[in-house]
Every structure is written in structure tokens, then in C-alpha cells.
Amino acid sequence: MTQQREVSKEPMSQEMLEAQRYAKGLAKIPKGKVGLLILLLASMPLFVPLSLVHYVNLMFFFATLTAAWNVISGFGGQLSLGHSAFFAVGAYTSTLLYIHYGLTPWIGMIIGAFLALPTAFLIGYPTFRLRGAYFVLATLALAEVIRRLLVYFKGVTKGSVGITLPFVGDLRVLQFRSETGYYYLLLAMALIAIFVGWRVRYSRMGYFFLAIREEQDAAEALGVNPRKYKMIALLISAFLTAMAGSIYAQWACYIDPDAVCSVELSVQIAMAGILGGMGTVWGPLVGAAILVLCQAIGLGLMQGVVGGVYMLYGILLIVAILIRPQGVIGLFEEAYRALSKAISKRSSSHAHP
């Protein structure tokens, strides 16, 4: 006599329903429209003034950094104010390997990204055993320690004087003779970082991140190891940030401790993430656009005001937290839903007069 077991279907959580709707939405996207969007992005430098291309490049650059930061701070819920430390590791590693050993920055970028992993582990291992603001303070301290080490070891890093890279203008050394070349490089890097964020967000591991962020005790009771998954999020974030640092070094052709390992850079990354929307896929791109726009407005209108750009940052951040604490990306999502609803309603009215 065989016994049949009834399998009870548990109601799907809101996160699972959201992921299912998102996947179905992606499946319905016409490939022709995706190709048209890629073609539009690829052809943008042809009809956009060169001065504006520079600002678009800055937007892609900060979008990469913010998407990397978002993995640990947005999805993982561990606020970092010291991501410039990983940025500096990538920038100095690829630069020193290129100058002293002639190693192409393409390989130096990968080496720098892997060197950022033990740096991240060094700060994550002790702090993830604790709760509270310890991780935030530790990341701030890490960035300052690395900055002072870069200043102290003048024989290798040239200290505060910095390192000037020879401009070759060759793809083999990650250099281009115009902003257009950097446009495609930075666009590709931003898309890779956003794609990684999307894959993390809607994966099994991503749900572990969200569970730990929302209620760590409940996640731990269900068998999720908070320390393990926080560490994974931090390693992914550090790896992408270090890669961006290597690209920056070849783009700027100059690095120094204050430029690549400053609290200012870390705060800019965090502010772009908060403004765009922490824990969202496209929030980093929106936040980067707002950040670059603030820089352009601040430099133009507040040129004579000391700290004018930072004052503008502060005002915008306060307004955003008070009005849109979930980030500006929420406005785009609401507008998209309203537009889709209006189109659907209009289509149904035409179909059934």
C-alpha cells in the first residue's frame, strides 16, 4: 500500500514574486529594442559635443564605483565609507607594474583586483563578527591607513608627489587619444558592474543578502551564515572597485594618495548610491548622473564659493532623504508603472470599443 504525500504550496514571498515578475518582464523585452538601445549608446559620441562626452564618461565612471559599492552597502546592508581604499589598491598596483615592469595595465588591472581581496578580507573578518557601526568606522580607518602608507613609502609610491604616467594613447595600455575611446571603455565597465549587481540581486545568494540586511537573527535561524555572505558581498564589491581604480589611473595619467584614497571619494560613492537608491539595480546609474550634474552645476555657479560643491551635495542629500528616502530611482519606477498602466488601458479601450 503506497502512501501519497501531499506537498503543501507555501505562499511566495514578496521578494520572490518581484523576482518572478522581473524575469518575466525581461523575457518579454523585444530583442530589436535592446539592439536599438545598444546602437543608440554606441553612436552617442558621434552626435554629442566632446565636452558633454567627458561628463557622460564621469557618469559611467561613478556608476561603476557606485554599483560596486551597492553590492555590500545596498544589498548586504553594510555601509562603507572607505571604498577608496580598494580603489587605491587597484590604481597603484596596475600603475607600479606598468612603470617598473612594463606589464600591460590590462593584466595589472586583474592583479590589482585580486590584491584588493585580501585587503577586504582583512577588514571584513574581524568586523563582521560584530554588529553596529564597527564596519563603517573600520572602512574609514582602512582608507586612512592605506593613504598614509602610500605617503610614507616614497621610494615606491613617490609619496604625496604622486606618479605621472606616460601618455601613449594605445589601447594596449588602456589609453585613448580622445574622450570617445574612454566612453566605450567606461560604458562597458559600467554595464559589467550593473550586470553583476543584477545577477547578485536576483540570485539565491542575493536573497540571503537581503535576508541578512532586513533581519539578521531570522536569517541566521534559518541557516544562513551572515559572516560568510557579508564577506562574499564585500569581496565582490572590492574586486570591481579595484578594477575601476586601474582604469582611472590610465585615464587620468596621474595618481597620488589624496586623489585615489581620500575620504572625499568614498563619500561621493556613498552619496551617489544613497541618492540613486540603495539596494536597487539601476539606482547607481541614476545616482551617478545626479552626482556629476551637481559637480557641473557647482563648478559653474559656485566657482567662487569655498566648498560650494559640497554644500550642494549636502542640501541635495538632505532633501532626498526627507522626500525620497528610497532613492530617486523610485520616481522612475513609479513613472514607468503609470505609463505602462496608461498604455495598457488605452490598448484595451481600443480593442473593446
DRENDO-1510 file (C-alpha; in Angstrom, 1 decimal, always signed):
<recs>
REC; n; res; u; v; w
REC; 1; MET; +0.0; +0.0; +0.0 .
REC; 2; THR; +1.6; +3.2; -1.2 .
REC; 3; GLN; +1.1; +6.4; +0.7 .
REC; 4; GLN; +0.8; +9.6; -1.2 .
REC; 5; ARG; +2.3; +12.7; +0.3 .
REC; 6; GLU; +0.7; +16.0; -0.2 .
REC; 7; VAL; +3.1; +18.8; -1.0 .
REC; 8; SER; +1.8; +22.0; +0.5 .
REC; 9; LYS; +2.5; +25.0; -1.5 .
REC; 10; GLU; +3.7; +27.9; +0.6 .
REC; 11; PRO; +2.8; +31.4; -0.5 .
REC; 12; MET; +5.6; +33.1; -2.3 .
REC; 13; SER; +7.3; +36.0; -0.5 .
REC; 14; GLN; +7.2; +39.5; -1.9 .
REC; 15; GLU; +10.8; +39.2; -2.9 .
REC; 16; MET; +10.2; +36.0; -4.9 .
REC; 17; LEU; +7.2; +37.5; -6.6 .
REC; 18; GLU; +9.2; +40.5; -7.5 .
REC; 19; ALA; +12.0; +38.4; -9.0 .
REC; 20; GLN; +9.4; +36.3; -10.9 .
REC; 21; ARG; +7.8; +39.4; -12.4 .
REC; 22; TYR; +11.2; +40.9; -13.2 .
REC; 23; ALA; +12.3; +37.7; -15.0 .
REC; 24; LYS; +9.1; +37.6; -17.0 .
REC; 25; GLY; +9.5; +41.3; -17.9 .
REC; 26; LEU; +13.0; +40.6; -19.2 .
REC; 27; ALA; +11.7; +37.7; -21.3 .
REC; 28; LYS; +9.1; +40.0; -22.9 .
REC; 29; ILE; +11.6; +42.7; -23.9 .
REC; 30; PRO; +11.8; +42.7; -27.7 .
REC; 31; LYS; +15.4; +42.0; -28.8 .
REC; 32; GLY; +15.0; +44.6; -31.5 .
REC; 33; LYS; +14.5; +47.3; -28.9 .
REC; 34; VAL; +17.5; +46.1; -26.9 .
REC; 35; GLY; +19.6; +46.2; -30.1 .
REC; 36; LEU; +18.3; +49.7; -30.8 .
REC; 37; LEU; +19.3; +50.9; -27.3 .
REC; 38; ILE; +22.8; +49.4; -27.7 .
REC; 39; LEU; +23.1; +51.1; -31.1 .
REC; 40; LEU; +22.0; +54.4; -29.6 .
REC; 41; LEU; +24.6; +54.2; -26.8 .
REC; 42; ALA; +27.3; +53.2; -29.2 .
REC; 43; SER; +26.5; +56.1; -31.5 .
REC; 44; MET; +26.1; +58.8; -28.8 .
REC; 45; PRO; +29.6; +60.2; -29.1 .
REC; 46; LEU; +29.0; +60.9; -32.8 .
REC; 47; PHE; +26.3; +63.5; -32.2 .
REC; 48; VAL; +27.1; +64.7; -28.6 .
REC; 49; PRO; +29.6; +67.5; -28.1 .
REC; 50; LEU; +33.0; +66.4; -26.9 .
REC; 51; SER; +32.6; +68.5; -23.7 .
REC; 52; LEU; +29.4; +66.6; -22.8 .
REC; 53; VAL; +31.1; +63.2; -23.6 .
REC; 54; HIS; +33.5; +64.0; -20.8 .
REC; 55; TYR; +30.6; +64.4; -18.3 .
REC; 56; VAL; +29.0; +61.2; -19.6 .
REC; 57; ASN; +32.3; +59.4; -19.1 .
REC; 58; LEU; +32.3; +60.7; -15.5 .
REC; 59; MET; +28.8; +59.4; -15.0 .
REC; 60; PHE; +29.8; +55.9; -16.3 .
REC; 61; PHE; +32.9; +56.0; -14.0 .
REC; 62; PHE; +30.9; +56.8; -10.9 .
REC; 63; ALA; +28.1; +54.4; -11.9 .
REC; 64; THR; +30.8; +51.6; -11.9 .
REC; 65; LEU; +32.0; +52.6; -8.4 .
REC; 66; THR; +28.5; +53.0; -7.0 .
REC; 67; ALA; +27.3; +49.7; -8.5 .
REC; 68; ALA; +30.3; +48.0; -6.8 .
REC; 69; TRP; +29.6; +49.8; -3.5 .
REC; 70; ASN; +25.9; +48.8; -3.8 .
REC; 71; VAL; +26.7; +45.1; -3.5 .
REC; 72; ILE; +28.0; +45.4; +0.1 .
REC; 73; SER; +26.1; +48.5; +1.2 .
REC; 74; GLY; +22.9; +48.2; -0.7 .
REC; 75; PHE; +22.3; +44.5; -1.0 .
REC; 76; GLY; +24.4; +43.5; +2.0 .
REC; 77; GLY; +23.3; +46.3; +4.3 .
REC; 78; GLN; +26.8; +47.1; +5.4 .
REC; 79; LEU; +27.5; +50.8; +4.9 .
REC; 80; SER; +31.0; +51.5; +3.7 .
REC; 81; LEU; +32.7; +54.9; +3.8 .
REC; 82; GLY; +36.2; +53.7; +2.9 .
REC; 83; HIS; +35.8; +52.2; -0.6 .
REC; 84; SER; +38.6; +54.5; -1.8 .
REC; 85; ALA; +41.0; +52.0; -0.1 .
REC; 86; PHE; +40.2; +49.3; -2.7 .
REC; 87; PHE; +40.2; +51.9; -5.5 .
REC; 88; ALA; +43.7; +52.9; -4.5 .
REC; 89; VAL; +44.9; +49.3; -4.4 .
REC; 90; GLY; +43.8; +48.8; -8.0 .
REC; 91; ALA; +45.2; +52.2; -9.2 .
REC; 92; TYR; +48.7; +51.8; -7.6 .
REC; 93; THR; +49.0; +48.1; -8.4 .
REC; 94; SER; +48.5; +48.5; -12.2 .
REC; 95; THR; +50.5; +51.7; -12.3 .
REC; 96; LEU; +53.6; +50.3; -10.5 .
REC; 97; LEU; +53.5; +47.1; -12.5 .
REC; 98; TYR; +53.3; +49.1; -15.7 .
REC; 99; ILE; +56.0; +51.6; -14.9 .
REC; 100; HIS; +58.6; +49.3; -13.3 .
REC; 101; TYR; +58.0; +46.1; -15.2 .
REC; 102; GLY; +56.3; +47.2; -18.4 .
REC; 103; LEU; +53.3; +44.9; -17.6 .
REC; 104; THR; +50.2; +46.0; -19.6 .
REC; 105; PRO; +47.5; +47.6; -17.4 .
REC; 106; TRP; +45.0; +45.0; -18.7 .
REC; 107; ILE; +46.8; +42.4; -16.7 .
REC; 108; GLY; +47.7; +44.8; -13.9 .
REC; 109; MET; +44.0; +45.6; -13.5 .
REC; 110; ILE; +43.3; +41.9; -12.8 .
REC; 111; ILE; +46.2; +41.6; -10.4 .
REC; 112; GLY; +45.1; +44.8; -8.6 .
REC; 113; ALA; +41.6; +43.4; -8.3 .
REC; 114; PHE; +42.8; +40.2; -6.8 .
REC; 115; LEU; +45.1; +42.1; -4.4 .
REC; 116; ALA; +42.0; +44.0; -3.2 .
REC; 117; LEU; +40.5; +40.7; -2.0 .
REC; 118; PRO; +42.9; +40.1; +1.0 .
REC; 119; THR; +42.6; +43.8; +1.8 .
REC; 120; ALA; +38.8; +43.4; +2.0 .
REC; 121; PHE; +39.2; +40.2; +4.0 .
REC; 122; LEU; +41.5; +41.9; +6.5 .
REC; 123; ILE; +38.8; +44.5; +7.3 .
REC; 124; GLY; +35.8; +42.2; +7.0 .
REC; 125; TYR; +36.9; +39.2; +9.1 .
REC; 126; PRO; +37.0; +41.0; +12.5 .
REC; 127; THR; +34.2; +43.5; +11.9 .
REC; 128; PHE; +31.6; +41.0; +10.6 .
REC; 129; ARG; +31.8; +39.2; +13.9 .
REC; 130; LEU; +30.3; +42.3; +15.5 .
REC; 131; ARG; +27.2; +44.4; +14.9 .
REC; 132; GLY; +26.7; +48.1; +14.9 .
REC; 133; ALA; +28.8; +50.9; +13.3 .
REC; 134; TYR; +32.1; +48.9; +13.6 .
REC; 135; PHE; +32.2; +48.2; +9.8 .
REC; 136; VAL; +31.7; +51.8; +8.9 .
REC; 137; LEU; +34.4; +53.0; +11.2 .
REC; 138; ALA; +36.7; +50.2; +10.1 .
REC; 139; THR; +36.4; +51.1; +6.4 .
REC; 140; LEU; +37.1; +54.8; +7.2 .
REC; 141; ALA; +40.2; +53.7; +9.2 .
REC; 142; LEU; +41.3; +51.4; +6.4 .
REC; 143; ALA; +41.2; +54.1; +3.8 .
REC; 144; GLU; +43.2; +56.5; +6.0 .
REC; 145; VAL; +45.8; +53.8; +6.9 .
REC; 146; ILE; +46.4; +52.9; +3.2 .
REC; 147; ARG; +46.6; +56.6; +2.3 .
REC; 148; ARG; +49.3; +57.2; +5.0 .
REC; 149; LEU; +51.2; +54.1; +3.8 .
REC; 150; LEU; +51.2; +55.4; +0.3 .
REC; 151; VAL; +52.6; +58.7; +1.5 .
REC; 152; TYR; +55.2; +57.1; +3.8 .
REC; 153; PHE; +56.7; +54.7; +1.3 .
REC; 154; LYS; +58.1; +57.4; -1.0 .
REC; 155; GLY; +60.7; +55.1; -2.6 .
REC; 156; VAL; +57.9; +53.1; -4.2 .
REC; 157; THR; +54.9; +55.4; -4.5 .
REC; 158; LYS; +56.7; +58.8; -4.7 .
REC; 159; GLY; +54.6; +59.9; -1.7 .
REC; 160; SER; +52.5; +63.0; -1.9 .
REC; 161; VAL; +54.2; +64.0; -5.2 .
REC; 162; GLY; +52.3; +61.3; -7.0 .
REC; 163; ILE; +53.1; +59.3; -10.1 .
REC; 164; THR; +52.7; +60.6; -13.6 .
REC; 165; LEU; +52.1; +58.0; -16.2 .
REC; 166; PRO; +53.5; +58.5; -19.7 .
REC; 167; PHE; +50.7; +59.0; -22.2 .
REC; 168; VAL; +50.9; +56.6; -25.1 .
REC; 169; GLY; +47.4; +56.7; -26.5 .
REC; 170; ASP; +47.3; +53.0; -27.1 .
REC; 171; LEU; +44.5; +50.5; -26.3 .
REC; 172; ARG; +47.2; +48.0; -25.1 .
REC; 173; VAL; +47.9; +50.3; -22.2 .
REC; 174; LEU; +44.2; +51.3; -21.6 .
REC; 175; GLN; +44.8; +54.8; -23.1 .
REC; 176; PHE; +43.0; +56.6; -25.9 .
REC; 177; ARG; +43.7; +59.9; -27.7 .
REC; 178; SER; +40.2; +61.2; -27.3 .
REC; 179; GLU; +37.3; +61.0; -24.8 .
REC; 180; THR; +35.4; +58.8; -27.3 .
REC; 181; GLY; +37.7; +55.9; -26.7 .
REC; 182; TYR; +37.3; +56.2; -22.9 .
REC; 183; TYR; +33.5; +56.5; -23.5 .
REC; 184; TYR; +33.3; +52.9; -24.8 .
REC; 185; LEU; +35.6; +51.6; -22.1 .
REC; 186; LEU; +33.8; +53.2; -19.3 .
REC; 187; LEU; +30.4; +52.3; -20.7 .
REC; 188; ALA; +31.5; +48.6; -20.9 .
REC; 189; MET; +32.8; +48.8; -17.3 .
REC; 190; ALA; +29.6; +50.4; -16.0 .
REC; 191; LEU; +27.4; +47.8; -17.8 .
REC; 192; ILE; +29.5; +45.0; -16.4 .
REC; 193; ALA; +29.2; +46.3; -12.8 .
REC; 194; ILE; +25.4; +46.8; -13.2 .
REC; 195; PHE; +25.1; +43.4; -14.7 .
REC; 196; VAL; +26.9; +41.9; -11.7 .
REC; 197; GLY; +24.6; +43.8; -9.4 .
REC; 198; TRP; +21.6; +42.4; -11.3 .
REC; 199; ARG; +22.9; +38.9; -11.2 .
REC; 200; VAL; +23.6; +39.2; -7.4 .
REC; 201; ARG; +20.3; +40.8; -6.6 .
REC; 202; TYR; +18.1; +38.2; -8.3 .
REC; 203; SER; +20.1; +35.1; -7.3 .
REC; 204; ARG; +19.8; +32.8; -4.4 .
REC; 205; MET; +22.8; +34.5; -2.8 .
REC; 206; GLY; +21.1; +37.8; -3.3 .
REC; 207; TYR; +18.1; +36.8; -1.3 .
REC; 208; PHE; +20.5; +35.7; +1.5 .
REC; 209; PHE; +22.0; +39.2; +1.4 .
REC; 210; LEU; +18.6; +40.8; +1.6 .
REC; 211; ALA; +17.5; +38.5; +4.5 .
REC; 212; ILE; +20.7; +39.4; +6.4 .
REC; 213; ARG; +20.1; +43.1; +5.8 .
REC; 214; GLU; +16.5; +43.1; +6.9 .
REC; 215; GLU; +16.6; +40.7; +9.8 .
REC; 216; GLN; +19.9; +39.0; +10.6 .
REC; 217; ASP; +18.7; +37.0; +13.5 .
REC; 218; ALA; +15.8; +35.5; +11.5 .
REC; 219; ALA; +18.2; +34.7; +8.6 .
REC; 220; GLU; +20.6; +33.1; +11.0 .
REC; 221; ALA; +17.9; +31.0; +12.5 .
REC; 222; LEU; +17.0; +29.7; +9.0 .
REC; 223; GLY; +20.6; +28.5; +8.4 .
REC; 224; VAL; +22.1; +31.5; +6.6 .
REC; 225; ASN; +25.6; +32.3; +7.7 .
REC; 226; PRO; +25.8; +36.1; +8.0 .
REC; 227; ARG; +29.6; +36.4; +8.2 .
REC; 228; LYS; +30.1; +34.2; +5.1 .
REC; 229; TYR; +27.7; +36.1; +2.9 .
REC; 230; LYS; +28.7; +39.5; +4.1 .
REC; 231; MET; +32.3; +38.6; +3.3 .
REC; 232; ILE; +31.2; +37.4; -0.2 .
REC; 233; ALA; +29.4; +40.7; -0.8 .
REC; 234; LEU; +32.5; +42.7; +0.3 .
REC; 235; LEU; +34.9; +40.7; -1.9 .
REC; 236; ILE; +32.7; +41.2; -5.0 .
REC; 237; SER; +32.5; +44.9; -4.2 .
REC; 238; ALA; +36.2; +45.3; -3.6 .
REC; 239; PHE; +37.1; +43.4; -6.8 .
REC; 240; LEU; +35.0; +45.7; -9.0 .
REC; 241; THR; +36.2; +48.9; -7.2 .
REC; 242; ALA; +39.9; +48.0; -7.7 .
REC; 243; MET; +39.3; +47.4; -11.4 .
REC; 244; ALA; +37.8; +50.9; -11.7 .
REC; 245; GLY; +40.9; +52.2; -9.9 .
REC; 246; SER; +43.2; +50.7; -12.6 .
REC; 247; ILE; +41.1; +52.3; -15.4 .
REC; 248; TYR; +41.1; +55.7; -13.6 .
REC; 249; ALA; +44.9; +55.6; -13.4 .
REC; 250; GLN; +45.3; +55.2; -17.2 .
REC; 251; TRP; +42.5; +57.7; -17.8 .
REC; 252; ALA; +43.9; +60.5; -15.6 .
REC; 253; CYS; +47.6; +59.6; -16.3 .
REC; 254; TYR; +48.4; +60.7; -12.7 .
REC; 255; ILE; +47.7; +59.3; -9.3 .
REC; 256; ASP; +48.6; +60.4; -5.7 .
REC; 257; PRO; +47.3; +59.3; -2.3 .
REC; 258; ASP; +44.9; +62.2; -1.9 .
REC; 259; ALA; +43.3; +61.7; -5.3 .
REC; 260; VAL; +42.7; +57.9; -5.1 .
REC; 261; CYS; +42.4; +57.2; -1.4 .
REC; 262; SER; +40.6; +60.2; +0.1 .
REC; 263; VAL; +37.5; +60.3; +2.3 .
REC; 264; GLU; +36.0; +62.7; -0.3 .
REC; 265; LEU; +36.0; +59.9; -3.0 .
REC; 266; SER; +34.4; +57.4; -0.6 .
REC; 267; VAL; +31.7; +59.9; +0.4 .
REC; 268; GLN; +31.0; +60.7; -3.2 .
REC; 269; ILE; +30.5; +57.0; -4.0 .
REC; 270; ALA; +28.2; +56.5; -1.0 .
REC; 271; MET; +26.2; +59.6; -1.8 .
REC; 272; ALA; +25.6; +58.5; -5.3 .
REC; 273; GLY; +24.4; +55.2; -4.0 .
REC; 274; ILE; +22.0; +56.8; -1.5 .
REC; 275; LEU; +20.6; +59.4; -3.9 .
REC; 276; GLY; +20.1; +56.8; -6.7 .
REC; 277; GLY; +18.6; +54.1; -4.4 .
REC; 278; MET; +20.4; +51.6; -2.2 .
REC; 279; GLY; +19.7; +48.0; -3.0 .
REC; 280; THR; +18.4; +48.7; -6.5 .
REC; 281; VAL; +19.9; +47.6; -9.8 .
REC; 282; TRP; +19.7; +50.9; -11.7 .
REC; 283; GLY; +20.0; +53.2; -8.7 .
REC; 284; PRO; +23.8; +53.5; -9.1 .
REC; 285; LEU; +23.4; +54.9; -12.6 .
REC; 286; VAL; +20.8; +57.4; -11.6 .
REC; 287; GLY; +22.8; +58.4; -8.6 .
REC; 288; ALA; +26.0; +58.8; -10.7 .
REC; 289; ALA; +24.1; +61.1; -13.1 .
REC; 290; ILE; +22.9; +63.3; -10.2 .
REC; 291; LEU; +26.4; +63.4; -8.7 .
REC; 292; VAL; +28.0; +64.5; -12.0 .
REC; 293; LEU; +25.2; +67.0; -12.6 .
REC; 294; CYS; +25.9; +68.5; -9.1 .
REC; 295; GLN; +29.6; +68.7; -9.9 .
REC; 296; ALA; +28.9; +70.6; -13.2 .
REC; 297; ILE; +26.4; +73.0; -11.6 .
REC; 298; GLY; +28.6; +73.5; -8.5 .
REC; 299; LEU; +31.7; +74.3; -10.6 .
REC; 300; GLY; +29.8; +76.6; -12.8 .
REC; 301; LEU; +27.6; +78.5; -10.3 .
REC; 302; MET; +29.6; +78.2; -7.1 .
REC; 303; GLN; +33.1; +78.7; -8.5 .
REC; 304; GLY; +33.9; +81.5; -6.0 .
REC; 305; VAL; +32.3; +79.8; -3.0 .
REC; 306; VAL; +34.7; +77.7; -0.9 .
REC; 307; GLY; +33.2; +74.3; -0.6 .
REC; 308; GLY; +30.3; +75.2; -2.8 .
REC; 309; VAL; +30.1; +71.8; -4.4 .
REC; 310; TYR; +30.0; +70.0; -1.0 .
REC; 311; MET; +27.3; +72.4; +0.2 .
REC; 312; LEU; +25.2; +71.5; -2.8 .
REC; 313; TYR; +25.9; +67.8; -2.1 .
REC; 314; GLY; +24.6; +68.2; +1.5 .
REC; 315; ILE; +21.5; +70.1; +0.5 .
REC; 316; LEU; +20.6; +67.6; -2.1 .
REC; 317; LEU; +21.2; +64.7; +0.2 .
REC; 318; ILE; +19.1; +66.1; +3.0 .
REC; 319; VAL; +16.2; +66.9; +0.5 .
REC; 320; ALA; +16.5; +63.4; -1.0 .
REC; 321; ILE; +16.4; +61.6; +2.4 .
REC; 322; LEU; +13.4; +63.7; +3.6 .
REC; 323; ILE; +11.4; +63.4; +0.4 .
REC; 324; ARG; +12.6; +60.2; -1.3 .
REC; 325; PRO; +14.4; +58.0; +1.3 .
REC; 326; GLN; +14.3; +55.0; -1.0 .
REC; 327; GLY; +16.2; +56.9; -3.7 .
REC; 328; VAL; +15.4; +58.8; -6.9 .
REC; 329; ILE; +15.1; +55.6; -8.9 .
REC; 330; GLY; +11.7; +55.2; -7.2 .
REC; 331; LEU; +10.4; +58.2; -9.2 .
REC; 332; PHE; +11.4; +56.5; -12.5 .
REC; 333; GLU; +9.8; +53.2; -11.4 .
REC; 334; GLU; +6.5; +55.0; -10.5 .
REC; 335; ALA; +6.5; +56.9; -13.8 .
REC; 336; TYR; +7.2; +53.6; -15.7 .
REC; 337; ARG; +4.3; +51.8; -13.9 .
REC; 338; ALA; +2.0; +54.7; -14.6 .
REC; 339; LEU; +2.9; +54.9; -18.2 .
REC; 340; SER; +2.6; +51.1; -18.7 .
REC; 341; LYS; -0.8; +51.2; -17.0 .
REC; 342; ALA; -2.0; +54.1; -19.2 .
REC; 343; ILE; -0.8; +52.3; -22.4 .
REC; 344; SER; -2.5; +49.1; -21.3 .
REC; 345; LYS; -5.7; +50.9; -20.5 .
REC; 346; ARG; -5.7; +52.7; -23.9 .
REC; 347; SER; -5.0; +49.5; -25.8 .
REC; 348; SER; -7.8; +47.7; -24.0 .
REC; 349; SER; -10.2; +50.5; -24.8 .
REC; 350; HIS; -9.4; +50.4; -28.5 .
REC; 351; ALA; -9.7; +46.6; -28.5 .
REC; 352; HIS; -13.2; +46.7; -26.9 .
REC; 353; PRO; -15.0; +49.9; -28.1 .
</recs>
